[in-house]
């Protein structure tokens, strides 16, 4: 659904690559996904802060996509 709407997924799920159905759905839809690694014990607010701090890098990566 996110891919169909043109949304970008932000996740801290480092194991997503080991989930065949989720991985296949992401790859087939062309959905952009950004992973916040090494944040298993981070709070939601800490993860949000990390994504905000990475905003420029994320936007640059999106701009490089077709």
Contact map, one row per residue, 1 for C-alpha under 8 A:
111110000000000000000000000000000000000000000000000000000000000000
111111111000000000000000000000100000000000000000000000000000000000
111111110000000000000000010011110000000000000000000000000000000000
111111100000000000000000000010000000000000000000000000000000000000
111111100000000000000000000000000000000000000000000000000000000000
011111110000000000000000000000100000000000000000000000000000000000
011111111000000000000000000000110000000000000000000000000000000000
011001111100000000000000000000111100000000000000000000000000000000
010000111110000000000000000000111100000000000000000000000000000000
000000011111000000000000000000001111000000000000000000000000000000
000000001111100000000000000000001111000000000000000000000000000000
000000000111110000000000000000000011111100000010000000000000000000
000000000011111100000000000000000011100000000000000000000000000000
000000000001111110000000000000000011110000000000000000000000000000
000000000000111111100000000000000000000000000000000000000000000000
000000000000111111100110000000000000000000000000000000000000000000
000000000000011111110010000000000000000000000000000000000000000000
000000000000001111110010000000000000000000000000000000000000000000
000000000000001111111110000000000000000000000000000000000000000000
000000000000000011111111000000000000000000000000000000000000000000
000000000000000000111111100000000000000000000000000000000000000000
000000000000000100111111110000000000000000000000000000000000000000
000000000000000111111111111000000000000000000000000000000000000000
000000000000000000011111111100000000000000000000000000000000000000
000000000000000000001111111110000000000000000000000000000000000000
001000000000000000000111111111110000000000000000000000000000000000
000000000000000000000011111111100000000000000000000000000000000000
000000000000000000000001111111000000000000000000000000000000000000
001100000000000000000000111111100000000000000000000000000000000000
001000000000000000000000011111110000000000000000000000000000000000
011001111000000000000000011011111000000000000000000000000000000000
001000111000000000000000010001111100000000000000000000000000010000
000000011110000000000000000000111110000000000000000000000000000000
000000011110000000000000000000011111000000000000000000000100000000
000000000111110000000000000000001111100000000000000000000000000000
000000000111110000000000000000000111111000000010011000000000000000
000000000001110000000000000000000011111100000000000000000000000000
000000000001010000000000000000000001111100000000000000000000000000
000000000001000000000000000000000001111111000010000000000000000000
000000000001000000000000000000000000111111000000000000000000000000
000000000000000000000000000000000000001111100000000000000000000000
000000000000000000000000000000000000001111111110000000000000000000
000000000000000000000000000000000000000011111110000000000000000000
000000000000000000000000000000000000000001111111000000000000000000
000000000000000000000000000000000000000001111111100000000000000000
000000000000000000000000000000000000000001111111110000000000000000
000000000001000000000000000000000001001001111111111000000000000000
000000000000000000000000000000000000000000011111111100000000000000
000000000000000000000000000000000000000000001111111110000000000000
000000000000000000000000000000000001000000000111111111000000000000
000000000000000000000000000000000001000000000011111111100000000000
000000000000000000000000000000000000000000000001111111100000000000
000000000000000000000000000000000000000000000000111111110000000000
000000000000000000000000000000000000000000000000011111111100000000
000000000000000000000000000000000000000000000000001111111110000000
000000000000000000000000000000000000000000000000000011111111000000
000000000000000000000000000000000000000000000000000001111111100000
000000000000000000000000000000000100000000000000000001111111110000
000000000000000000000000000000000000000000000000000000111111111000
000000000000000000000000000000000000000000000000000000011111111100
000000000000000000000000000000000000000000000000000000001111111110
000000000000000000000000000000010000000000000000000000000111111110
000000000000000000000000000000000000000000000000000000000011111111
000000000000000000000000000000000000000000000000000000000001111111
000000000000000000000000000000000000000000000000000000000000111111
000000000000000000000000000000000000000000000000000000000000001111
